[in-house]
Amino acid sequence: DPFARSHLGCEEWSSVRTDRAVKHWIIAAKLQDEKAVGALKEAYREGCVRKEDFASALRGHQAAVDSTKSPQRDEAEAFMIHHKLRGLGV
């Protein structure tokens, strides 16, 4: 569960176990968790994440996001938006 991993990262960060926090956030980021990506960015700015680890997490996050994209999903989303707007009289 990406949310649980991200939350564990926050708990570890609060307990000043930055290495463990970063590991949890990297896992969560690779499971599409946007908050974990934000936490990693901040930790990277503070010098707590190596450049290679940060880049790997970002690539993993993007790959996970891309894996959920498909023309069928895009078409279904457009269909749902159209019908929601139609229901609102737009």
Secondary structure, DSSP 8 states (H G I E B T S, - for coil): -HHHHHHHHHHHHHTT-HHHHHHHHHHHHTTT-HHHHHHHHHHHHTT-S-HHHHHHHHHHHHHHHHHT--HHHHHHHHHHHHHHHHHTT-
